[in-house]
Amino acid sequence: MPLPELIEIVPLDAAPEVEITVPGSKSITNRALILAALAKGDVTLEGALWSEDTRVMVEALRRLGYAIDVRPDAGEPGNRTLVVTGLGQAIPAGGTAEQPLELFVGNAGTAARFLTAFLCLGQGVYRLAGVPRMHERPQAALLHALRELGYRIDSGKDKLPVTIHGGGPSGGSCRVSIGESSQFASALLLGAALGRWQIGIDGERGAASPYVVMTSGLIEAFPNGGGRLAIEPDASGGSYFWAAGHLLSASGGRPVTVARWPSSGWQIDAEFPAKLPLACAFSRTDDLGDSIMTAIAIAPLAKRPVRFTDLGRLRVQECERVEALRTGLTQCGAAVVESGDTLEISPSQLHGATIETHDDHRVAMCFATLGLKVPGIRIKNPACVRKTFPTFFQKLAAPAPEGLGATLLDGQGNQLEPDRLTAD
């Protein structure tokens, strides 16, 4: 049964003492799927996220001809065990100029960027397209770098949809700017060994950018000859539960924890628990990744003003996230000042509001987290969480130890049972 069009969060009186499991990292899962396709033999990905973004990647690889076996995960309903039969350097051929092989990437930035570089290593012609919002998101820096490496990619505005003329390994070198997305560099690095590419990375800390470091670390650790890889829980998804425990704890303790919290250093958002209570300033470039949105959402309840800087990249993701956060928080009564790519948020008395999510999973989850403390917060289009965390609302409502035990209502005020709260 689909989720209702609107969900209201009823605040909890106190935080339960609970250890929550969260699904696997989307960022690691989609990187691992590309590396598994390039491996020689079977690679078993344990704890892989099973959501809209990763299913898009799986279906694209299957359409290309890769065998991927999907098995249940006993420890986390939002995960799967994926067994990928890698073909090494034998990337399946595409179509012709007259009839390219069509692949759909939805609004999955990782799938769009990673597959663009990956398909250059094949033979034949491929066409990548997504939803309208994906067609607005940046792609130009990656396309310019791939053309510098010698590949032909046709695109009217250097955005999706694109037609890729695969040319196999090309050698050569290029430079790529990651000012708009570090996924451009990660896409190139994932295919660099097979393509014999030399990659230079400019902007946003270059090769030291957190998600580029994740890619490099995963490449180094990956079982390229076949084997097993355990995928970490998603630190961005875990941030909502750390934040919920913090908001609900009168003593400032951590009654809510997240199981198997990542310690590899690959996910910058693994630093989120150490950022509570919130300091007076945060940079998206230096301090947090996607979980800076979680920090922004709870900032009106901090004891001091909090300044969030370097937020420009949030504007070109699933929606214009700076605007979405500012608008939603203002509707709830927060004092928010936007200046350039900075938000300054002061302590505020908050009240309920109906939040427009703009089909953005993180906007929905941020304000749902705030709703565990602030009465009357209603989330429109809650099913958008299927993108990266389909079981999110189920975990809010399920009794401990599976969830927080919160009451969630539909638009008519009817209580929703946890088994009705998975976003399919």
N, C-alpha and C positions, 0 to 999 in steps of 0.2 A: 504494500500500500504506500503511495507517495506521501511525502511530508505535506502538511497543510501549507497554504500560501502565507500564513503568518503564525509565528510562535511567540508567546509571551513568557518571559522568564520570571518566576516567583523567587524573590531573594531567600537565601538560607539564613537562619538565625545565627548559625555558627558553622565553622568548617569541620567536616568530619575528619577523623584520623584515618587516612586511607592512602594506599599506594596505588596509583593508577597506571595502567599500561596504555601506551599510545602507539599508533601504527608506525611503520618504518618510514625512513626519510624519503621524501619524493625526490629530492636532489640526488641522493645516492642511488636510489632505485633506477632512475632513468639514465644516469651515467653508466651504471652497472649493466643495464640491458644493451647499450651500445658496445661496451667492452666484451660482453658475453658473445654477441654476434660476431665479433672479430676474433674470438678465441678459437683454439683448435680442440674441438671435442665438447662434451657436455659440461656446462657450468650450472650449478645449483645455487640459486639466490635465496637464502633463508631470511625470513622476516621482511620480505619485499612488500612495499605499500601496494594495496589494490584499490585504486581510486580512478577517477576520470582521467587524470593526466597520465598515469602509468598504463592504464588500459589503452589509451590512445597510442602510446609507444608500442605496446605489445601487438596491437592490431596492425600497426604499420609494418612492423618487422615480419609478422605472419604474412601480410600481403606481399612482401618482398620475397617470401619463400622460406623463412626461418621456422623451424619447428620449436614451439614453446609449449611445454606442459605446465598447466596451472593446477596446483594442489592446495588443499586447505591448510591453514596454520592453526594448530591447536591452542596456541598461547595468546592470539590476538585476532579477533574476527575481522579487523580491518587490514590484515596481512594475507599474503599467499606465499607459498614456496613455488618459485618459478624455475623450471629446468629448461635451459636454452641450449640448443645444439648449435654451437658455433661452427662457422665455415671458414675461419681463418681469412685468407686473402680472397676467397671466392665469393665476392659480394654478388648476389643474384642480379641479373641484367634487368634493365627497365624496358620501356616501350620504344616507340619511334617518335620522330618529330611530329608526325601527323597524329599519332595516338600515344601520348606519354602514359606511363604508369601513374595512376592517380593515387595520392596518399592524403589523408585527412588528419590534421593535427589539433582540431578544436581550438581552445585558447591556451594550449600548453606551450609556454615559451621554451621549455627544455626540449620538448619533442621537435618543435619547429626549427630551433637553432642547431641542435645536435644532428638531426636528420639531414639538414641542408649540407653540412660538411661531409657527413657520412656518404651521402648519395653521390657526391663528386667522385668518390673512389670506385663507384660501380661503372657499368657500361650501359649505354642506352640513355633514354630520356625519361625523366621523372617530373611530375608536377605536384608541388606541395601547396595545399590550401587549408584554411581554417575557418573559424567563425569571423564575423565582421570585426570584432574587437581585435583579434589576432592580426587582421589585415592592416590595422592602424599602428601596431606596435613596432618598435625599431628593428631593423634587420640590415640596414645599409652598411654598417661597418664590417659585418661578417661577409656580406656579398662582395664588398670591395677587396677584402683580404683574399677571398677565394679566387677572384678574378686575377689578383696579383700573382697567385700560384698557377695561373694558366687555365682556369676553368671557365666555361661559358655558362652564365646564368642569366636568364631573361626575366626581367621584372619591370613593369611600367614605372613604378615609383620607388624601387629598391625596398619594397616591402612584399609580404605575401599578397597574393599567390605568386609563386616563382616556378619557372621551368628550368630544370637542372640537366645539363648535358654531361653525363658521367664520362670521365676520362681516365680513371684509374690513377695509380700513384704518379705524381708529377715531379717530385723533388722541388727544389727551389725554396724561396723564403718569402715571408710577408710580415707586415706589421698590422696589428689590429688595435683599435681603440675600444676600451671597455667602459667609457664614460657613461653610456646608456645601459649596458648590461654586461656583466662578467661572463654570461653564457656564451658570448661570441668567442672569447678565448678558450673556454672549456670545450666548445664544439671543435675547434681546430686541434686542441691538444689530444682529444680522444682519437682523432684519426691521424695524428702526426707520425706515428711509427710506421703505419702502413703507407701513408702518402709520402714519406721521407721529406716532411715539411720542417722547416726551421721557422719558429714563430716568435716574433717580438711583440710585447704587450705594452700598450701605452695607457696612461691615465688610471685614476682610482686605485693607486698603489701598485699597478702593474701585476707582476707575477706573485706579489705578496697579498693580492686581493683575497679575502677569505674563501670565496667559492672557487677561485682558481687553485688555491692551496688544496682544497678538498679534491679537486679533479686530479691534481698531480699526485697526491697521496694515494688515491684510489688506483690510479694507473700503476703505481709502484707496487701496491699490495695485491693486485688482481691475479687470479690463477689463470694465466693466459693459455696454459696447456690443458685446461679442464680442471674441475675441482669444485670447491664450495666457498661461498662468501656469505658471511652473516652481515646483514644490513642493520645499522643502528636505528633505534627509535628516532622519530622526527623531533628535533629540538624545538623547532618553530611551533609545532603542534603541542608540544609539552608546555610551552610558555603559558598557555591559557590556564593550565591547572596549577602551576606555580603561582600565577597571579591571583587566581581564585582563592587559594589558601592564604595568601598574604592579605587580601582584602577582608577576609572573614575572620582572621585571627586577631583577637583583642590584644594579645600579648606580643604580636609581631613575630611569632614563631612560624614554623613551616609544617602545619598539620597535614597538608596535602603534598605528597611527593610523587615523582614519576619513576617507575621501575626501569632498571637497566639504563640509567641516564648516561649519555655518551661521554666518553673520556678520551677519545682518539685525538681530539683537537681539530677534526675535520669540519665540525659545524660551529660557526661563530655563535649561534644562538644557544649553544650549550652553556654559555656564560650568563644566561638570563637569571637563574636563581641567585647568582652572586651580585646582581644589580638591584636586589630588593633589600631594604626599601630604596626607592628611587633617589638617585643623586640629583644635583641641581642642573646637570647638563648631560646630553647624550648626542653622539654623532653616529649617523647611520653608516658612515664610511669606516669608523674606527671601533665602535663599541658593540653594535648589534646588527643582525641582518633583518629578516622579516619580523622578528619579534620586537623590533622597535615600535611596530604598530600596537602590539600589546601594551608596551610601556606608555605609549601616547594615550591609549584608551583609559588606563587607570590613573593617569597623571592628575586629573582634577581632584582625586581623593588623597593625593600626597600631602605632606605637611608643609611643603614649600613650593614655590614656583619651579617649574622644570622647563628647560629650553632644549628643543630637539633641532639639530642642524643637519645639513647635507642631505635633505630629503628629496632632492630632485628626481632621483631614479624611481621613487614611488609614484611619480606622476605618469609614467609610461608603462605601467604594469597592467594587471587585470582590469583596473579602472584608474581614474585619477585619484589616487589614494589619499593624497594630502587634502584635497578638497572634500573627499568623502568623510575623512576623520574629523576635519574641522567642522563641517556642516552637522554631522551627527552629534558631536560633543556639544556644539552650540545649542542644538535643539534640546539637549538634556540639561541646559542651564550652565554649561561650563564657560569660563572666561578664557577664550583662545584668541591669540593674536598671530596672524600669518604675515610674515615679512620675507619675501623672496622664497627660499627653500627652507625656511625656519618656522617652527611653531613654538610659541611661548604659552604655557598653560599654567594658570594660577589655581590655587585651592578654591573649590567651588561647592556650593550646595546644589546637588543634582536632583533631577526629577525624571520621571518616565518620558518616553517619546517613541514614536514609530520610526524605525531606522530603515532607510532605503539602502540596500546592500549593493546595488549596481552590479548584481550577479558576481560579486567578489567574495570568495570564501573567507578571506581574512577579515574583511569588514564585518561579516556576519559573526565570526567567532569572537572578534574583539568586543563587540557590543553585547553579545550574549554573556561573555565573562563579566562585563560591567553590570549586567542585569542580575547577577547573583548577589549583588550588594545594593543596587539602586532599584526601588520598586517601579513597575510600570514600563519597563523596556520591552518593546515588541520588535521582532526581527522579521522583515519582509523577505520573501523568497529564501527561506532557510535551506532549501535543497541545494543551494549553490555550494555548500560545504562538500558536496560529492567530489569536487575537484581534487582535494588533497586529504580530506578527513571525513569520509562518509558516516562514521559512527560517532561524530562529535556530540550531537544532541542526545544520542543514546547514552553516552558516558556521563553527561550532565544529570540525566534523570535516573539512571540505574542505581539501585541501592548499593552501598558499600559491600564488598570491596571492588565491585566492577565499575562503580561510578560514584558521583557525589550525592545522589539521592535528592536532587532538586525537583520541584514541581514545575512542569511545563504545560502551558495551556494553548489551545488553538484560538482562532479569532473569535469564537463564540463563547470562550471561557471554559471549555471542556478540558479536563485533564487528559494529557496524552501519556499513554503507557510506553515504557521504554522500547518494547518490541515494535512500536510504530514509528520509531524515530531514526531509522537508518535511511540515509539519502541514497536512493538507487539511481 
